[in-house]
Each structure stands twice: as C-alpha cells, then as structure tokens.
C-alpha cells in the first residue's frame, strides 16, 4: 500500500487482537455477548476467531498464541455493541464475564461500558443508542 493509499483510509485503527488462553471459550463469550459468529481457523501460525466485518470497517480477532497473555489493563479495545448496549451487557455475566463499568453516556456519541471477558481481558463495548 502506498503512502497516498494509506492517507485515503477512513481510520488509523485497522486491526485489533484480543489474546485468549482458551480460544474456544473466548470465541463463545464474544459470540454470545455480541450475538454474532466469529470466523474461526488457523491463519499463519496463529489460531484466530475473527470478528465479521464489511469493508472498509475495522475488524480484529481473538487470538491464541505464544507470548500473548490476556490483559486486565493497558489499551482498551471498544467493540460495536449496536443496536442495544443494554442487551449486550445483559449477556456478559451469563456468558462467564463481568461488567466492570456499566452503561455510561458519551454526550453526542452514544454510550459505552467496560467488561472483563472469560480470559481476564478488559474490553470496552460501545453503541450509538
């Protein structure tokens, strides 16, 4: 990709990885909370569960790999929980996670919350509603 093509991209964020100790457990958690299906498979040297997306949207994955332990701090990735953040939050604990910060308003930009997944990662959820 040329520097000019990079300037034309709609977002500087292009990919994210959420580490997992148990890829199946982690994929089930996110599939349950976000009511979606991840694309699972072996990609290169890593086992991944990729979040579905349509270009030019940003996407990412759950990854199982050496040297990538789950994290309870540091950078927080926010996942799209549209159309209903409340519904996604209601599915967190039954799926084995924990709501760390409940639904919080971002004036003019919807709402967000933070959860801890089954692997111990701190992850954000965001919805326009």
ABEGO torsion letter per residue (X at the ends): XBAAAAAABABABABBBBBBABAAAAAAAAAAAAGBBBBBEBBEABBBBBBBBBOABBBBBBBBBBGBBBBABEBBBBBBAOABAAAAAAAAAAAGBBBABBBBBBBGAEBBBBBBBAAGBBBBBBBAX
